[in-house]
């Protein structure tokens, strides 16, 4: 299982909304599932930005080296 960060992004303005972190076994299901997380995806200009999170517990994402 891998963790993915899914963040709503406005493709017109570049604005971002708070993100979600979800676990997935099948990478092919992420895109479909991502569109169900935020009500912003009901609007034309909002798309999900999906990125795989590092499994390293000392990830720079948390400010540790």
Secondary structure, DSSP 8 states (H G I E B T S, - for coil): -EEEEEEEEETTT--EEEEEEEEES-GGGHHHHHTTT-GGGGSTTEEEEEEE----TT-GGGT--
